[in-house]
């Protein structure tokens, strides 16, 4: 999944071992699985070469995507320039 983390969300994630994000639309912090039960336990947090993006490796309990898929990345592209297709 892809979600936004600000400094406070990163701090909460590192302190608790669970993924925390900042909702820009709701203007509040949310912990993955807090309401759905689909939790993420942090395995490791890696920064990219520019230190402006993070990869958070997790142990996922349940699904990650709001669609019910295990991951948000499940829609293959058929050809260059095509829109993703539903499975």
Secondary structure, 3 states (H helix, E strand, C coil): CCCCCCHHHHHHHHHHCECEEEECCCCEEEECCCCCCCCEEEEEEEECCCCCCEEEEEEECCCCCCCCCCCCCCCCCCCCCCCCCCC
